[in-house]
Each structure stands twice: as structure tokens, then as C-alpha cells.
């Protein structure tokens, strides 16, 4: 409605300008014709006055007739000068009027452009290329500038969100790397953000792909990722088991080569992941240990295997 009103006012103003210009042109022609008539009238009266001036010398005309011819000539000249002065004033007035109308038209055109731009601003334009995942507006809803209307999934720039046990919160930092296995291929990830809030015994991190990413990845899918907490190195590992609750990782039952008995042995454990403990000292590669719970026999130094 604002556009229609503004355009109607603009059209009305343009039509008024055209009519004013037409009227000015008509008056210009009319004034030019009138000045032409006045010029010829002055020429005739000058000729009459010149003749009467000759005739009055020989007393061939009355003095009244001579004076009247002189007055007619003066009147014609003054009329011409007055008309020319009027022409200048009218021309100046109309020029100012036309210039004012043109300025008004310029402002009205700008106003129409602004109103049209406001209509363009009502178009919802996605800031990025992607796939529309969520659209929340409803018919009749009033949406303010900056309000969230939906979600766009950027198909070329996914991030991966992971929940990690709070046990590792002091070891997780940005720039750590991870691996994602999918359909026989590995993809590199890097931790971009760590959320410090712990909820339900876990905290959240965001990771982004480094280089290529899976072609058929979609929002909401679940993946298994290996997050590297430090530089990799060769280590001796022992599976996580119930023995840790009784020993605190200070010792473990080690079987002899014939697997006929098991003896206590002091060990030193290092790092841990959900599946394994790192053995720093006390065990050799290939030795077998008991990792189940020790609740019923932890007081014995040696166990016989039957």
C-alpha cells in the first residue's frame, strides 16, 4: 500500500510538472507573439509620428493630432517595455516553480526507492548456501529483525559435536586432533571449541574437518571418533578390569608361563582410555595377567590355577 500511494503521488507530481511545462511553453509563444505585435505597432506609430512631425511644420495638421501621435508612440513603447518586464518576471517565477517541482520529484523518487527497498528487505534471504533443515515461522506470526527463523545446514562445512566423560575435562583442549572412520576411509578432525559446563557426568566439544569430509554426511548422524589426547607412542597395555578397584593399579596377579599359578606383582600404571591402562613398569610384553575383580582372593600372594 505504501508503494502504491508513493507511486500515485509521484505520477501526480510528474503530470503536474508536464502540465506546468506545457503551460510555460504556451505562454512563451503567446508572449513572443504579443511582443511581435507591439513591435509592429511601435513601428507604425513611429512612422505616423515622423510624418506628422513633417506635416506640423507646414501646418498641414492640427497640433492636437501631432501631440496625439506622439502620445500614442510613447504609450506603445512603454507598453512594450512593461510587457518585456512582465515576461522576465513570469519566466523567473516559472523557472523557480519548475525547479522546485523537479526537486520534489527527485525526493519522491528517492522515497519510492526506499519503500521498494523496504519491500525487498521483507524477502528472507539465506546468508549461506546449504540445506534448509528447520523452518519455524507460522502464518500470521510477526518476526522481528534478527529473530531466529530456522536452521540451514551448510553441506560443505559440517562440525561434529561429541560428549566426553568428565574424567578427561582437564586433558581436552582446542587444536587436539581426531580420526573419523567411515566406509573404510579416515577423515581428520580438530577440536575447535571445548564447553566447560559438565552435565550428566559429561561435557561437550565441537570438532571441524581438516581437509576432505564424507560426501554423504548428514545432520543428526552418529559417528565413532578416536580423539588423540597427546602424541602417540609405543606402550605396553593392559585391559581395563575390575582388579583396579581392589589394587588401585599398584599391583596385579601375573600368571606363570605354564599358567599353573599366579603371583602378586607390583606395577606402575600411566595413562588410561576407556579400554586400556598404560603399563609404565612391572610387566613385560606377552605376560598374562588376571584383570577380573579381586574381591574374594586379594589377600593371597599366590593363587593356584586349577
Secondary structure, DSSP 4 states (H G I P E B T S, - for coil): -HHHHHHHHHHHHHHHHHHHHHHHHHHHHHHHHHHHHHHHHHHHHHHHHHHHHHHHHTT-S-HHHHHHHHHHHHHHHHHHHHHHHHHHHHHHHHHHHHHHHHHHHHHHHHHHHHHHHHHHHTS---SS-SEEEEE---TT----TT---EEEE-TTS-EEEEEEEGGGTTT--TT-EEEEEETTEEEEEEEEEE----BTTEEEEEEEESS---TT--TT----EEE--S-----EEEE--THHHHHTTSEEEEE-TTSSEEEEEE-EEEEE-SSEEEEEES--TT--EE-S--TTTTT-SEEE--
